Structures are given as structure tokens and as C-alpha cells.
Amino acid sequence: AYSAEARFTTRCATCAADEPVTDLDGNTYATVRIGEQRWMAENLRTTRYADGTEIPNPVEAGQWASASAGAWASYDNQASSDSVYGLLYNGYAVLSDAGLCPQGWRVPADEDWAALAEALGGEPAAGGTMKAPGTDLWTAPNTEGRNESGFTALPGGRRGGDGGFDSAGAFAYFWGASQAGPLTLSYRYLVHASAALSRLSATLGSGHSVRCVKPIDPLALAQARVSQITPTSASAASEVVGDGGERVTRRGVVWGTAPDPVLGASGVGSDEAPAAGLGGFSVKMTGLRPSTSYHVRAFAVNAGPDTAYSAPAVFKTPCAVCG
């Protein structure tokens, strides 16, 4: 005999809250790491492109329907909804060369949405992990809406190409940046009665929500640069160019007489910069031997913890007393 079936979903192993991001209007957004991507955990609500240009806000349905350039709208033209649901943007705004997302972020293409779905267990179940829980904002039953991912999708509805509004409470529509045809874009949607993340396309005159995405750069450093070489010391500089999605907690250089030195190895010296994080740093290598060739690599450690090394550089100290 068997009991009645119970269903459960494991928590996302690669999801975690991340640093907030701010747009040109001063709106600050929570973000979340999901797999190898950073996603906004709130809908975009900027009224300006990334280059500072104002985005028009045609209120009347006829004005919206006749627009052939970027535009935004509050749902039902009620600004009171903006702080919860964000703004709705037409497809022309998504495709604008001026950029809709903050610098370094982008409107997700089909491959970004596919990577998100894969990280959350596939399209049939991903929507449940993305939807905010409960039925305060989602229409019942909000199937499988548990937000294990931290994406916090809310049912902001849409504005049709004719300028009318519909589906708030029942559907969340998110633009993609991949064109499905000359005048259409793909989008993803979630619905109150399903756990799926689904794909369709709509005309550029439609108004949907936008979530921006940013790829996570791998933990990486520029090749170490050696200068100020004396018989017993030298300076080395490098730059942390990617953090691997985690805060960089240590950075410095390692050196030795054998190729590819690593932290903690026998005969390897090391020194760390006083400050961590992304960007450039320099340290001084001391205790070197005169007339000796050294291999040096920059290193960085993040909160993962993961460790990365730069490509090696080789230098030789001069003699102490030459004759």
C-alpha cells in the first residue's frame, strides 16, 4: 500500500542575494545570483535610457498604439503601482541603442532566459521557483509559487498594442531582447495557475515588464607586472578583473624559482595587498636572492572560497656586487 503523493522542490543550490544596483533615476534594485548570472530581483522602473535620454510616457491609448519609438507606462496609468510592479516598456525601448538597463546590465536574450530555466530545474518547474509566494498579489492558486530562487516575480500584467491594460494579478510578462520577427520580440511569462516559465512573442508595440541580467565574470586577474627590481626586492602589480560572483577577500602575489608558484607551496614567497575587492593593486616582494630568476603570479581569493592565479611573469634580480 502507498500513501497519497506529496510533492516538494529542493532549494536552488546556486542562488543567493547579491549587491544592489541603481539606475539613473536613483531607483535601487535588489539583485540575486542564479547559476552563472546576476538578475534584478525587482522589475525595472527607470524613465531614462542608460545614456540619460528621457523615455516618452504616452498616457492615452491612441498615443501608445501609434508609438514607433521607445515608451513606458504605469499599469492602468496609475503611478501608485510603480513601486511594486515597476513600469511597462514597449519593444522599441528594449531594442534602443541608448540602452534600457543600467551600465553593465542588459535585457535578457533567449539564451539568458534558457540559462535561468536550466539553473532552476527546467522550464516546466522554473516558474514556481521564481514567483513570489502567497495570494496577496498573485491570483489564487499561485501554483507552486515559493520563490526559492529569490527572483520574486510579481504579476504586473501588460499593456497591449492597442493601449489597453490587462492581466495584473494573474500574469507576469518579461521582455526578452531576441527578435522573433521584423516587428516582434520574444518574451517569457508566468501565470498564477502554472509552475512553468513559458515563451511567446509579441509585437514591439506591446508593453511588458523588464528584468535586467548581468553575466557573472569568472574570478580572474591580469598578468602581474614587475618593476623596481633590485638584487633583493621588486614590486609587482596586477588587477582583479572578475570576482566569480563572490566578494574578493584576498589578493596579492606569489613568487618562486620554479614555474607556476601557488600559495602555501614549499619555497614560495607571497604578500597581500592591504585592500581587497576588484581593481588594481601592488605589493613589494622582499627577501629575494641576487642574480636569480623568479616566476611571479598574482592571486585572488573570493568568499566562495575560490582561488585564481594570473598568467606568470618571469624576471631576474641583478647581481649584488658585479665584477
Secondary structure as the mmCIF struct_conf table of DSSP 4:
data_model
#
loop_
_struct_conf.conf_type_id
_struct_conf.id
_struct_conf.beg_label_comp_id
_struct_conf.beg_label_asym_id
_struct_conf.beg_label_seq_id
_struct_conf.end_label_comp_id
_struct_conf.end_label_asym_id
_struct_conf.end_label_seq_id
HELX_LH_PP_P HELX_LH_PP_P1 THR A 10 CYS A 12
TURN_TY1_P TURN_TY1_P1 ALA A 13 THR A 14
STRN STRN1 CYS A 15 THR A 22
TURN_TY1_P TURN_TY1_P2 LEU A 24 ASP A 25
STRN STRN2 THR A 28 ILE A 34
TURN_TY1_P TURN_TY1_P3 GLY A 35 GLU A 36
STRN STRN3 GLN A 37 MET A 40
BEND BEND1 ALA A 41 GLU A 42
BEND BEND2 THR A 47 THR A 47
STRN STRN4 ARG A 48 ARG A 48
TURN_TY1_P TURN_TY1_P4 ALA A 50 ASP A 51
BEND BEND3 GLY A 52 GLY A 52
HELX_LH_PP_P HELX_LH_PP_P2 THR A 53 THR A 53
STRN STRN5 GLU A 54 GLU A 54
HELX_LH_PP_P HELX_LH_PP_P3 ILE A 55 PRO A 56
BEND BEND4 GLU A 60 GLU A 60
HELX_RH_AL_P HELX_RH_AL_P1 ALA A 61 SER A 66
BEND BEND5 ALA A 69 ALA A 69
STRN STRN6 TRP A 72 ALA A 73
HELX_RH_3T_P HELX_RH_3T_P1 TYR A 75 ASN A 77
HELX_RH_3T_P HELX_RH_3T_P2 ALA A 79 SER A 81
HELX_RH_AL_P HELX_RH_AL_P2 ASP A 82 TYR A 85
STRN STRN7 LEU A 88 ASN A 90
HELX_RH_AL_P HELX_RH_AL_P3 GLY A 91 LEU A 95
TURN_TY1_P TURN_TY1_P5 ASP A 97 ALA A 98
BEND BEND6 LEU A 100 CYS A 101
HELX_LH_PP_P HELX_LH_PP_P4 PRO A 102 PRO A 102
TURN_TY1_P TURN_TY1_P6 GLN A 103 GLY A 104
STRN STRN8 ARG A 106 ARG A 106
HELX_RH_AL_P HELX_RH_AL_P4 ASP A 110 ALA A 119
TURN_TY1_P TURN_TY1_P7 LEU A 120 GLY A 121
HELX_RH_AL_P HELX_RH_AL_P5 GLU A 123 MET A 130
STRN STRN9 LYS A 131 LYS A 131
HELX_LH_PP_P HELX_LH_PP_P5 ALA A 132 ALA A 132
BEND BEND7 PRO A 133 TRP A 138
HELX_LH_PP_P HELX_LH_PP_P6 THR A 139 THR A 139
TURN_TY1_P TURN_TY1_P8 ALA A 140 PRO A 141
TURN_TY1_P TURN_TY1_P9 THR A 143 GLU A 144
TURN_TY1_P TURN_TY1_P10 GLU A 148 SER A 149
BEND BEND8 GLY A 150 GLY A 150
STRN STRN10 ALA A 153 ALA A 153
STRN STRN11 GLY A 157 GLY A 157
STRN STRN12 ARG A 158 ARG A 159
TURN_TY1_P TURN_TY1_P11 GLY A 161 ASP A 162
BEND BEND9 GLY A 163 GLY A 163
STRN STRN13 PHE A 165 ASP A 166
TURN_TY1_P TURN_TY1_P12 ALA A 168 ALA A 170
STRN STRN14 PHE A 171 GLY A 181
TURN_TY1_P TURN_TY1_P13 PRO A 182 LEU A 183
STRN STRN15 THR A 184 VAL A 191
TURN_TY1_P TURN_TY1_P14 HIS A 192 ALA A 193
STRN STRN16 SER A 198 THR A 203
TURN_TY1_P TURN_TY1_P15 LEU A 204 GLY A 205
STRN STRN17 GLY A 207 HIS A 208
STRN STRN18 SER A 209 SER A 209
STRN STRN19 VAL A 213 PRO A 215
HELX_LH_PP_P HELX_LH_PP_P7 ILE A 216 PRO A 218
BEND BEND10 LEU A 219 LEU A 219
STRN STRN20 ALA A 220 LEU A 221
HELX_LH_PP_P HELX_LH_PP_P8 ALA A 222 ALA A 224
STRN STRN21 ARG A 225 SER A 227
BEND BEND11 GLN A 228 GLN A 228
BEND BEND12 PRO A 231 THR A 232
STRN STRN22 SER A 233 GLY A 242
TURN_TY1_P TURN_TY1_P16 GLY A 244 GLY A 245
BEND BEND13 GLU A 246 GLU A 246
STRN STRN23 VAL A 248 GLY A 256
BEND BEND14 THR A 257 ASP A 260
TURN_TY1_P TURN_TY1_P17 LEU A 263 GLY A 264
TURN_TY1_P TURN_TY1_P18 SER A 266 GLY A 267
STRN STRN24 GLY A 269 GLU A 272
BEND BEND15 PRO A 274 ALA A 275
BEND BEND16 GLY A 277 LEU A 278
STRN STRN25 GLY A 279 THR A 286
BEND BEND17 GLY A 287 GLY A 287
HELX_LH_PP_P HELX_LH_PP_P9 LEU A 288 ARG A 289
TURN_TY1_P TURN_TY1_P19 PRO A 290 SER A 291
STRN STRN26 SER A 293 ASN A 302
BEND BEND18 ALA A 303 GLY A 304
STRN STRN27 THR A 307 TYR A 309
HELX_LH_PP_P HELX_LH_PP_P10 SER A 310 PRO A 312
STRN STRN28 ALA A 313 LYS A 316
HELX_LH_PP_P HELX_LH_PP_P11 THR A 317 CYS A 319
BEND BEND19 ALA A 320 VAL A 321
#
